[in-house]
Amino acid sequence: MIDLLAIAGAAVTAAVLAVTLRRYHAEYGMLLSILAGVCILAMLLQALPAVMSQISSLLRAASLPEEYALILFKALGLCWLAQFAADSCRDAGEGALASKVELAGKTAVLLTVLPLFSAVGELALGLAGGG
């Protein structure tokens, strides 16, 4: 499971150190923030196999294809990556660049889930008697 206390403690400690470092060497403060973010993501990824197992069980119980879980995890990974990159850009003072990363992330998620939208649309048409 996720140890939220450890994650919160690491984040607060890294934030205090980054603020202190930025007074003397701004680039080291930003580097520390990015490194702390990567460490926190690594801690979160340890819980991913348990989540994947649970979602696979739910999909099997609902008689849904496993590819839906794959689409879900791809979209989630894209969201995490885009958010991490955008936050890092904001930490570096590049708000406009962060917005572009978020837009790219949203577009990537949309392209990833299009097959799922197509399947839902076909199901809706079939239920409505249109297909």
C-alpha positions in Angstrom: 0.0 0.0 0.0 1.0 3.6 -0.3 2.7 5.1 2.8 1.3 8.6 2.6 3.1 9.7 5.7 6.5 8.9 4.1 5.5 10.6 0.9 4.2 13.7 2.7 7.3 13.8 4.9 9.7 13.5 1.9 7.8 16.2 0.0 7.8 18.7 2.9 11.5 18.0 3.6 12.4 18.4 -0.1 10.4 21.6 -0.3 12.1 23.2 2.7 15.5 22.2 1.3 14.7 23.4 -2.2 13.6 26.8 -0.9 16.8 27.1 1.1 18.9 26.0 -1.9 17.2 28.5 -4.2 18.5 31.4 -2.1 22.1 30.5 -3.1 21.8 28.3 -6.2 18.5 28.4 -7.9 19.4 25.6 -10.3 20.1 23.2 -7.4 16.8 24.0 -5.8 14.9 23.1 -9.0 17.0 20.0 -9.5 16.2 18.9 -5.9 12.5 19.4 -6.6 12.6 17.3 -9.7 14.6 14.6 -8.0 12.1 14.5 -5.1 9.2 14.3 -7.5 10.8 11.3 -9.2 11.4 9.6 -5.9 7.7 10.2 -4.9 6.5 8.8 -8.3 8.7 5.7 -7.7 7.1 5.2 -4.3 3.6 5.5 -5.9 4.5 3.1 -8.7 5.2 0.4 -6.1 1.4 0.3 -5.4 0.6 -0.1 -9.1 0.6 -3.9 -9.3 -2.0 -4.2 -6.6 -4.2 -1.7 -8.3 -3.8 -3.4 -11.7 -4.8 -6.7 -10.2 -7.9 -5.3 -8.6 -9.0 -3.6 -11.8 -8.4 -6.7 -13.8 -10.6 -8.6 -11.3 -13.3 -6.1 -11.7 -13.2 -6.2 -15.4 -13.3 -10.0 -15.4 -16.3 -9.9 -13.1 -18.1 -7.5 -15.4 -17.1 -9.6 -18.5 -15.2 -6.7 -20.0 -12.1 -7.0 -22.2 -8.7 -6.6 -20.4 -7.8 -4.1 -23.1 -10.0 -1.5 -21.3 -7.7 -1.8 -18.3 -4.7 -1.2 -20.6 -6.3 1.9 -22.0 -7.0 3.1 -18.5 -3.4 2.6 -17.3 -2.0 4.3 -20.4 -4.2 7.3 -19.8 -3.3 7.4 -16.2 0.4 7.2 -17.0 0.0 10.0 -19.5 -1.7 12.2 -17.0 1.0 11.6 -14.4 3.8 12.3 -16.8 2.1 15.5 -18.1 1.4 16.8 -14.6 4.9 16.0 -13.4 6.5 17.8 -16.4 4.1 20.8 -16.1 4.8 21.2 -12.4 8.5 21.0 -13.1 8.2 23.7 -15.7 6.2 25.9 -13.3 8.9 25.3 -10.6 11.4 26.6 -13.2 9.2 29.7 -13.8 8.0 28.6 -17.2 4.2 28.9 -16.8 3.5 29.1 -20.5 5.6 26.0 -21.2 3.7 24.2 -18.5 0.4 25.0 -20.1 1.7 23.6 -23.4 2.7 20.4 -21.7 -0.7 20.1 -20.1 -2.4 20.6 -23.5 -0.1 17.9 -25.0 -1.0 15.6 -22.2 -4.8 16.1 -22.7 -4.4 15.5 -26.4 -2.4 12.3 -25.8 -5.0 11.1 -23.4 -7.8 11.8 -25.8 -6.0 9.9 -28.6 -5.4 7.0 -26.2 -9.0 6.6 -25.2 -10.5 7.0 -28.7 -10.9 3.2 -29.1 -12.8 3.1 -25.9 -15.1 5.9 -27.0 -15.7 4.0 -30.2 -16.6 0.8 -28.4 -19.0 2.7 -26.1 -20.6 4.5 -29.1 -21.1 1.1 -30.9 -22.7 -0.3 -27.7 -25.0 2.7 -27.4 -26.1 2.4 -31.0 -26.7 -1.3 -30.5 -28.8 -0.7 -27.5 -30.8 2.0 -29.2 -31.4 -0.3 -32.2 -29.4 1.8 -34.6 -26.7 -0.7 -35.4 
